[in-house]
Amino acid sequence: MSPGIPADLFVKHLIAQQAKSFFGYGPKGRAQALLQGRIAVFASDLQGPGLMAALSADPFGRLCMRHINDLYVEATADQLRRLAAEQFGIPRLDVVSDIDFEAGISLGVAIADRALPSAAPDAPAPAALVAGISAALRAPAEVRLGPSLLVAWADPPAGISPPQRPDPEAVFSFLRAWDAFRPGLAERLRTAAPPARGTFAALVGGRLLAGVLLTDSASGR
């Protein structure tokens, strides 16, 4: 990373470049990069051509949007990992994506094996908040809290597991199960951790990662 460039601006620039290479255009609307502890979240408004609005209003369209996000991660994760190692000295980086349709934001999440340079600090959440998030996830959760993000890890729910084979039928079967699970989780997270501005969730290494954006995903407020 060039000296003097804030880490969040570096992440925004990097993701914009990767998105333009994959989609042919960068993020539409406002976008925000949040770095906290060992988590980096890139959130952008679900704005763009009318096709996006039409897809998000249709159940199969939502599955397609999630699948496209997954394809984007597959196409860019190796380069992001290489840049994380070269620029930040981070040897391990998991990269996932999610869409919070209720909040109208698309999210990319990177999980490092150590605290990210220039990231805001986090700490174990208070017991009452841990209890609320555990209830929201319906499993005992490890919860960390910082100025911008609440991040929780828990065992995944029954019946939600990544496809074991890469064929379209298995992929869309998982996406259907995830799309049915995701809205209820988002509502429970918002209730447990107000004032939530957006939520994200993904399966990482066999565990459920769930998070809450505690600032406006577009304006930073």
Secondary structure as UniProt FT lines:
FT   TURN            3..4
FT   HELIX           7..23
FT   STRAND          31..36
FT   TURN            37..38
FT   STRAND          39..45
FT   HELIX           50..56
FT   HELIX           59..83
FT   HELIX           84..88
FT   STRAND          93..100
FT   TURN            101..104
FT   STRAND          105..112
FT   TURN            117..118
FT   STRAND          123..124
FT   HELIX           127..137
FT   STRAND          142..145
FT   STRAND          149..154
FT   TURN            158..159
FT   HELIX           168..192
FT   STRAND          198..204
FT   TURN            205..206
FT   STRAND          207..213
FT   TURN            217..219
//
